[in-house]
Amino acid sequence: MSVNLKNNEAGVFAVGGLNEIGKNMYGVQFQDEIIILDSGVMFPEDDLLGIDYVIPDYQYILQNRHKVKALIISHGHEDHIGGIPFLLQQINVPIYAGKLASALIRNKLHERGLLRDANITEIDENTVIRFRKTSVSFYRTTHSIPEAYGVVVKTPPGNIVFTGDYKFDFTPVGEPADLHRMARIGEEGVLALLSDSTNSEIPTFTKSEQIVGQSIKNIIQRVSGRVIFATFASNVSRLQQVIQTAKETGRKVAVFGRSMESAIKTGRELGYIQDENNDVIIDNRDINNHPAEQMIILCTGSQGEPMAALSRIAAGSHRQIHLQPEDTVIFSSSPIPGNTISVNRVINQLSEAGANVIHGKFNNIHTSGHGGQQEQLLMLRLMKPKYFIPVHGEYRMLSIHAGLAQRTGIAKENCYVMENGQMLALTADSARLAGRFPANDVYVDGSGIGDIGSIVLRDRKSLSEDGLVIVTATIDYQNKQLVSGPDIMSRGFIYMRESGDLIHDLQNNLRSIINRGLNENGNNVTERMIRDLIFEQIHPLIYEKTERSPMILPVLLDINKGVRKRTAKVEQED
Amino acid sequence: MSVNLKNNEAGVFAVGGLNEIGKNMYGVQFQDEIIILDSGVMFPEDDLLGIDYVIPDYQYILQNRHKVKALIISHGHEDHIGGIPFLLQQINVPIYAGKLASALIRNKLHERGLLRDANITEIDENTVIRFRKTSVSFYRTTHSIPEAYGVVVKTPPGNIVFTGDYKFDFTPVGEPADLHRMARIGEEGVLALLSDSTNSEIPTFTKSEQIVGQSIKNIIQRVSGRVIFATFASNVSRLQQVIQTAKETGRKVAVFGRSMESAIKTGRELGYIQDENNDVIIDNRDINNHPAEQMIILCTGSQGEPMAALSRIAAGSHRQIHLQPEDTVIFSSSPIPGNTISVNRVINQLSEAGANVIHGKFNNIHTSGHGGQQEQLLMLRLMKPKYFIPVHGEYRMLSIHAGLAQRTGIAKENCYVMENGQMLALTADSARLAGRFPANDVYVDGSGIGDIGSIVLRDRKSLSEDGLVIVTATIDYQNKQLVSGPDIMSRGFIYMRESGDLIHDLQNNLRSIINRGLNENGNNVTERMIRDLIFEQIHPLIYEKTERSPMILPVLLDINKGVRKRTAKVEQED
């Protein structure tokens, strides 16, 4: 695995973000200058048992650390900024980000004690960052968080545009996308476009945030009791729409959940959330000082996260908020694949407690932050790139997006559906794959980074399905006899108390296995031999009786080791 | 928990099926006659680690076994017939089912060696089963499997109607629902209606199976290469539509996957699948004797099940079918919540291998078997029940369905959103809750039924997240000394090889913990004490260093036990 970029070539690569949704981290390289675009985490799927985050392998970046000029952040979502603490532990690279993203990054670094050494520069759509050979500028786009930027990296062979995450919301909350700027960038000439593929399977145009705002207002107007409103804390525009609706309908808003409280605080500081007279958002200790029909509870938990405010409210375990039959709960979100079951569970609990629950796609209470096919086509038409690299998506999304590009007239051989770790080398009129670097997933579990791999995960999976059986015995290998045991312990396997016969059977079998092992192997019998015999023979026995395959762990003690030490000790004492 | 039904009351209850999708099992009781309606299984959600099936607790049925007259089956889906083998192991009840459901039940019982003693009677829409005090008749409905029946149980206080699973498909494949019969049942008078709530959150009318057939035909007509078609094996009408399309487009059909092969066989035997000239369905060993553009591969795996034919094709591990770039794969299905991620994984693999994949809601290639709100309202209008019991759904679905019933004029106090194990007692003009019986989930894992409970599951969960650490040591409690160890083994916790320092640290700490324990506890030191000390002190130590909480299992051997036995043995030999 190696990369060979020529001196006249600009390299484009992904450290993460291809063939997955998450851990976005792309890069542009020209000679001795590397510009990193975003540094995200991915949240693990269910089969990564116990893993907290997945981050990219930073090897290539670290090996080229002297070349890295900047980490450019397109917007403040976790899949674009969540990897920064892990990256900064290994390389201190200057960070450029919008003011909201900067605030979020600062919080994140502060929590991990990494803020002091970080070098963060705030940018906006007028910033140009110049390096010796390359430069970086920005354009305004629309997404489900304010200050989403597209990034233009100017290199000698040509301009490379990274869209970041975008939709074309012509009636957004906040500023619209800068279509004219995008048109000018396109006219100036785009050598390569890296464009967001998330919704490339969806033929329609993504709904505007304003339509969502209108639906939310319609619902809140017709509801008589308290409103409990759950959404993504990062969707600051949505939060502002809730505050605005509250103002218009004479309600107060109390905020619950750590990330929601922090989003409201940051949003207010930066002016994205407005409560001019300080009379809409109230202290959350004061919720009982206002009539229920004048309250909106704004909270986390729209994905059914078990520890979030809404889940605790639903389970009846929230310290302050107790469900009332007149409550209306609004899920202003759609469940991420993998969260559907947890979300449904929370909805059921809420309904059962008598609350009216509004969720799902029939109510116009949520919209995606990513454009569908029509918006992807609009971006392709505006940018008119020579080369196209679909990014931010699983394989099928990248592949459909490449097909769309071809429909706008980009030649098939100029569309590169790439993998993480592949280097695409571009000149003004050529492109070639120029090698690979390692870019596997790295698992973060607790404070350990990369100390979990497939064997540990395979063991966790096996343990999770059938549990384990521990066989203990003390053996006198010299005199070839079983001194004590075999005893059996189990965890996650079966109720031992109700399985007396099975245990008894197993013990009898183990006893004969061990005795046979000791007697049939001459004088060379070792612990290893006995262990192997137990593995081989007890596994089918357990399967036959239970149709389960627990992990089997023999713990065999050699009496002579103990006795020898003991004798030595006793002699000393004498 | 007890039930008290009076002699003039008809009881209506669910053993399973309320507050869940799955393990449907309802019942009607009058005096000493109990009619059971369906006997399904539920497939476990992800948090039931390692569990194969969930079945209801049959306690109430078993305690009243002398009263049970019949098990009536509405249709042949797993959530309505899958529990039969487990039930028949405990009570031999006569089964009444349509001919397709009967065939499926026979297969199921045959596989488990239970067929010989089973008593299965085939019914159709004209069958009336008379018992001394109650009788059972049927009406034809439409669903995603042929021969779906609604059931009318006539009892002295009035008729109780169980809809089974239904939609109103006015242009079905096969026979339409018998609207006139339903109208007559309604006119005759329905005391209570138990109606399918699955799609009560969906405001629309469910698409007809014919529309799906048309879309499938349109797609297959415009595709030039081979078609790989995945759907639910039980959807025999869908299978027939594929065969029909093959005939019309000049293609052959080869069938892969055990359940699909068996469904095609049964469907042909019963006349639901027609290949009159025996020239469409070919032996699956002959797929290479036909040009790719004339082939349809009909297979299992539409839910991303890892061992199914399609998943193996996608992974490149299918013995016979190797993907070709001209292949088109059609998912004629929608992912069940919880399966989305596996389905996406298979779609990505297929796309990556170059196949064209058609899936999702934008293509009209799948429709639900359950009616939406409009159909539920039509059923309520036709049946005009006095009492309404929404069944077959999670709480929020039942609750919305009850709301719909009220919109058709049924009094709120006549709508009963019940729980499994609750008994509703009805006379011609009254209803009351008449107690409860135990109706918890019973877990089936391998051959064990009910031997897994919350402790075993909690252990599996803990093991799956952080693995385990086993501490072994041999201790001489008499002389208060550590004879050998402590040694540390782990599984699913961390790569031991790369964690030498951590292990060394832990060993040192354990050594002091054990020595302190032995010396500070006078002469009464027990194994228990040392175990407790290890638990208490090693756990925070591991957490501090790794932020993980593995399960800790101390295995402590008492050297004296071994030595004592050994001495005894030696003396005997002398």
HADDOCK unambig.tbl for C-alpha pairs under 7 A between the chains (distance, minus, plus):
assign (segid A and resid 49 and name CA) (segid B and resid 464 and name CA) 5.72 0.50 0.50
assign (segid A and resid 49 and name CA) (segid B and resid 465 and name CA) 5.31 0.50 0.50
assign (segid A and resid 50 and name CA) (segid B and resid 464 and name CA) 6.54 0.50 0.50
assign (segid A and resid 50 and name CA) (segid B and resid 465 and name CA) 3.72 0.50 0.50
assign (segid A and resid 50 and name CA) (segid B and resid 466 and name CA) 6.01 0.50 0.50
assign (segid A and resid 337 and name CA) (segid B and resid 340 and name CA) 5.92 0.50 0.50
assign (segid A and resid 337 and name CA) (segid B and resid 341 and name CA) 6.28 0.50 0.50
assign (segid A and resid 338 and name CA) (segid B and resid 338 and name CA) 5.97 0.50 0.50
assign (segid A and resid 338 and name CA) (segid B and resid 340 and name CA) 6.83 0.50 0.50
assign (segid A and resid 338 and name CA) (segid B and resid 341 and name CA) 6.41 0.50 0.50
assign (segid A and resid 340 and name CA) (segid B and resid 337 and name CA) 5.93 0.50 0.50
assign (segid A and resid 340 and name CA) (segid B and resid 338 and name CA) 6.80 0.50 0.50
assign (segid A and resid 341 and name CA) (segid B and resid 337 and name CA) 6.29 0.50 0.50
assign (segid A and resid 341 and name CA) (segid B and resid 338 and name CA) 6.40 0.50 0.50
assign (segid A and resid 347 and name CA) (segid B and resid 396 and name CA) 6.91 0.50 0.50
assign (segid A and resid 348 and name CA) (segid B and resid 394 and name CA) 6.78 0.50 0.50
assign (segid A and resid 348 and name CA) (segid B and resid 395 and name CA) 5.26 0.50 0.50
assign (segid A and resid 348 and name CA) (segid B and resid 396 and name CA) 5.19 0.50 0.50
assign (segid A and resid 351 and name CA) (segid B and resid 395 and name CA) 6.84 0.50 0.50
assign (segid A and resid 351 and name CA) (segid B and resid 396 and name CA) 5.59 0.50 0.50
assign (segid A and resid 352 and name CA) (segid B and resid 395 and name CA) 6.48 0.50 0.50
assign (segid A and resid 394 and name CA) (segid B and resid 348 and name CA) 6.79 0.50 0.50
assign (segid A and resid 395 and name CA) (segid B and resid 348 and name CA) 5.26 0.50 0.50
assign (segid A and resid 395 and name CA) (segid B and resid 351 and name CA) 6.88 0.50 0.50
assign (segid A and resid 395 and name CA) (segid B and resid 352 and name CA) 6.50 0.50 0.50
assign (segid A and resid 396 and name CA) (segid B and resid 347 and name CA) 6.89 0.50 0.50
assign (segid A and resid 396 and name CA) (segid B and resid 348 and name CA) 5.16 0.50 0.50
assign (segid A and resid 396 and name CA) (segid B and resid 351 and name CA) 5.59 0.50 0.50
assign (segid A and resid 446 and name CA) (segid B and resid 546 and name CA) 5.93 0.50 0.50
assign (segid A and resid 446 and name CA) (segid B and resid 547 and name CA) 4.37 0.50 0.50
assign (segid A and resid 446 and name CA) (segid B and resid 548 and name CA) 5.66 0.50 0.50
assign (segid A and resid 447 and name CA) (segid B and resid 546 and name CA) 5.29 0.50 0.50
assign (segid A and resid 447 and name CA) (segid B and resid 547 and name CA) 5.49 0.50 0.50
assign (segid A and resid 448 and name CA) (segid B and resid 546 and name CA) 6.18 0.50 0.50
assign (segid A and resid 451 and name CA) (segid B and resid 494 and name CA) 6.15 0.50 0.50
assign (segid A and resid 451 and name CA) (segid B and resid 495 and name CA) 5.98 0.50 0.50
assign (segid A and resid 452 and name CA) (segid B and resid 494 and name CA) 5.79 0.50 0.50
assign (segid A and resid 452 and name CA) (segid B and resid 495 and name CA) 6.36 0.50 0.50
assign (segid A and resid 456 and name CA) (segid B and resid 491 and name CA) 6.74 0.50 0.50
assign (segid A and resid 456 and name CA) (segid B and resid 492 and name CA) 4.24 0.50 0.50
assign (segid A and resid 456 and name CA) (segid B and resid 493 and name CA) 6.38 0.50 0.50
assign (segid A and resid 456 and name CA) (segid B and resid 494 and name CA) 6.42 0.50 0.50
assign (segid A and resid 456 and name CA) (segid B and resid 495 and name CA) 6.91 0.50 0.50
assign (segid A and resid 457 and name CA) (segid B and resid 492 and name CA) 6.15 0.50 0.50
assign (segid A and resid 459 and name CA) (segid B and resid 491 and name CA) 6.11 0.50 0.50
assign (segid A and resid 459 and name CA) (segid B and resid 492 and name CA) 4.84 0.50 0.50
assign (segid A and resid 460 and name CA) (segid B and resid 463 and name CA) 6.26 0.50 0.50
assign (segid A and resid 460 and name CA) (segid B and resid 464 and name CA) 4.45 0.50 0.50
assign (segid A and resid 460 and name CA) (segid B and resid 465 and name CA) 6.84 0.50 0.50
assign (segid A and resid 460 and name CA) (segid B and resid 467 and name CA) 5.85 0.50 0.50
assign (segid A and resid 460 and name CA) (segid B and resid 492 and name CA) 4.77 0.50 0.50
assign (segid A and resid 461 and name CA) (segid B and resid 464 and name CA) 6.03 0.50 0.50
assign (segid A and resid 463 and name CA) (segid B and resid 460 and name CA) 6.27 0.50 0.50
assign (segid A and resid 463 and name CA) (segid B and resid 463 and name CA) 5.94 0.50 0.50
assign (segid A and resid 463 and name CA) (segid B and resid 464 and name CA) 6.08 0.50 0.50
assign (segid A and resid 464 and name CA) (segid B and resid 49 and name CA) 5.76 0.50 0.50
assign (segid A and resid 464 and name CA) (segid B and resid 50 and name CA) 6.60 0.50 0.50
assign (segid A and resid 464 and name CA) (segid B and resid 460 and name CA) 4.45 0.50 0.50
assign (segid A and resid 464 and name CA) (segid B and resid 461 and name CA) 6.03 0.50 0.50
assign (segid A and resid 464 and name CA) (segid B and resid 463 and name CA) 6.07 0.50 0.50
assign (segid A and resid 464 and name CA) (segid B and resid 464 and name CA) 4.71 0.50 0.50
assign (segid A and resid 465 and name CA) (segid B and resid 49 and name CA) 5.32 0.50 0.50
assign (segid A and resid 465 and name CA) (segid B and resid 50 and name CA) 3.77 0.50 0.50
assign (segid A and resid 465 and name CA) (segid B and resid 460 and name CA) 6.85 0.50 0.50
assign (segid A and resid 466 and name CA) (segid B and resid 50 and name CA) 6.04 0.50 0.50
assign (segid A and resid 467 and name CA) (segid B and resid 460 and name CA) 5.84 0.50 0.50
assign (segid A and resid 474 and name CA) (segid B and resid 562 and name CA) 6.99 0.50 0.50
assign (segid A and resid 483 and name CA) (segid B and resid 562 and name CA) 5.33 0.50 0.50
assign (segid A and resid 483 and name CA) (segid B and resid 565 and name CA) 6.42 0.50 0.50
assign (segid A and resid 483 and name CA) (segid B and resid 566 and name CA) 6.15 0.50 0.50
assign (segid A and resid 484 and name CA) (segid B and resid 562 and name CA) 5.64 0.50 0.50
assign (segid A and resid 491 and name CA) (segid B and resid 456 and name CA) 6.72 0.50 0.50
assign (segid A and resid 491 and name CA) (segid B and resid 459 and name CA) 6.10 0.50 0.50
assign (segid A and resid 492 and name CA) (segid B and resid 456 and name CA) 4.25 0.50 0.50
assign (segid A and resid 492 and name CA) (segid B and resid 457 and name CA) 6.15 0.50 0.50
assign (segid A and resid 492 and name CA) (segid B and resid 459 and name CA) 4.84 0.50 0.50
assign (segid A and resid 492 and name CA) (segid B and resid 460 and name CA) 4.76 0.50 0.50
assign (segid A and resid 493 and name CA) (segid B and resid 456 and name CA) 6.36 0.50 0.50
assign (segid A and resid 494 and name CA) (segid B and resid 451 and name CA) 6.11 0.50 0.50
assign (segid A and resid 494 and name CA) (segid B and resid 452 and name CA) 5.77 0.50 0.50
assign (segid A and resid 494 and name CA) (segid B and resid 456 and name CA) 6.42 0.50 0.50
assign (segid A and resid 495 and name CA) (segid B and resid 451 and name CA) 5.95 0.50 0.50
assign (segid A and resid 495 and name CA) (segid B and resid 452 and name CA) 6.33 0.50 0.50
assign (segid A and resid 495 and name CA) (segid B and resid 456 and name CA) 6.91 0.50 0.50
assign (segid A and resid 546 and name CA) (segid B and resid 446 and name CA) 5.92 0.50 0.50
assign (segid A and resid 546 and name CA) (segid B and resid 447 and name CA) 5.26 0.50 0.50
assign (segid A and resid 546 and name CA) (segid B and resid 448 and name CA) 6.14 0.50 0.50
assign (segid A and resid 547 and name CA) (segid B and resid 446 and name CA) 4.37 0.50 0.50
assign (segid A and resid 547 and name CA) (segid B and resid 447 and name CA) 5.49 0.50 0.50
assign (segid A and resid 548 and name CA) (segid B and resid 446 and name CA) 5.68 0.50 0.50
assign (segid A and resid 562 and name CA) (segid B and resid 483 and name CA) 5.37 0.50 0.50
assign (segid A and resid 562 and name CA) (segid B and resid 484 and name CA) 5.79 0.50 0.50
assign (segid A and resid 565 and name CA) (segid B and resid 483 and name CA) 6.45 0.50 0.50
assign (segid A and resid 566 and name CA) (segid B and resid 483 and name CA) 6.34 0.50 0.50
